[in-house]
Amino acid sequence: MKNKVLLILLIIAAAILGGIAAAGASDVDNLQWLAYSKGIELKPSTLDLSIISLTFGFSFKINVAQIICMLIAVAVYPKLAKAINV
């Protein structure tokens, strides 16, 4: 259980770090490719049942820097888990 939590935390931290890196790299001419992103989106739609109204929507966007950082996090995970004896 602790191993899964550590892996999830590493991936979340890598995604945040990758987003920050992509934001910084978008202004540099040679590093703009790190900020290239693709997304999947389901636009919000509402279901009105007169008593209750439900709105569903989904948006997911990832960039190259985040993918690289997450791959590094997954590669580092076994060594880190072994080092802290999780």
C-alpha positions in Angstrom: 0.0 0.0 0.0 2.8 2.4 0.9 4.5 1.7 -2.4 1.4 2.7 -4.4 1.0 5.9 -2.4 4.7 6.8 -3.0 4.3 6.2 -6.7 1.2 8.3 -7.0 2.8 11.1 -5.1 5.9 11.0 -7.3 3.7 11.1 -10.5 1.6 14.0 -9.1 4.8 15.9 -8.2 6.3 15.2 -11.6 3.1 16.4 -13.4 3.3 19.7 -11.4 7.0 20.1 -12.0 6.5 19.4 -15.7 3.7 22.0 -15.9 6.0 24.6 -14.3 8.9 23.6 -16.7 6.6 23.9 -19.7 5.4 27.3 -18.7 9.0 28.5 -18.4 10.1 26.8 -21.6 7.3 28.3 -23.7 9.2 31.7 -23.7 12.5 30.2 -24.8 12.9 29.7 -28.6 14.8 26.3 -28.5 12.6 24.8 -25.8 9.1 25.6 -27.0 8.5 22.0 -27.9 8.4 21.1 -24.2 5.2 23.2 -23.9 3.4 21.4 -26.8 0.3 19.9 -25.4 -2.8 17.9 -26.4 -6.0 17.6 -24.5 -9.2 15.6 -24.3 -12.4 17.4 -23.3 -16.0 16.6 -22.8 -17.8 19.9 -22.7 -20.2 20.4 -19.7 -23.7 19.2 -20.3 -26.6 19.5 -17.9 -29.3 17.0 -17.0 -32.2 18.8 -15.5 -34.7 16.5 -13.6 -36.8 19.3 -12.1 -35.9 18.3 -8.6 -32.1 18.1 -9.2 -29.8 19.4 -11.8 -26.6 17.5 -12.6 -23.8 18.9 -14.7 -21.1 16.6 -16.2 -17.9 17.7 -17.8 -14.3 16.6 -18.2 -11.0 18.1 -19.3 -7.6 16.6 -19.5 -4.5 18.3 -20.9 -0.9 17.1 -20.8 2.3 18.5 -22.3 5.7 17.0 -23.3 7.5 18.3 -20.3 5.0 16.6 -18.0 5.3 13.3 -19.8 9.1 13.5 -19.5 9.0 14.3 -15.8 6.5 11.4 -15.2 8.7 8.9 -17.0 11.7 10.1 -14.9 9.5 9.7 -11.7 8.6 6.1 -12.7 12.2 5.3 -13.5 13.4 6.7 -10.1 10.6 5.1 -8.1 12.2 1.6 -7.5 15.5 3.1 -6.3 13.7 5.6 -4.1 11.3 3.0 -2.6 14.3 0.8 -1.8 16.3 3.6 -0.3 13.5 4.6 2.1 12.5 1.0 2.8 8.9 1.3 1.8 
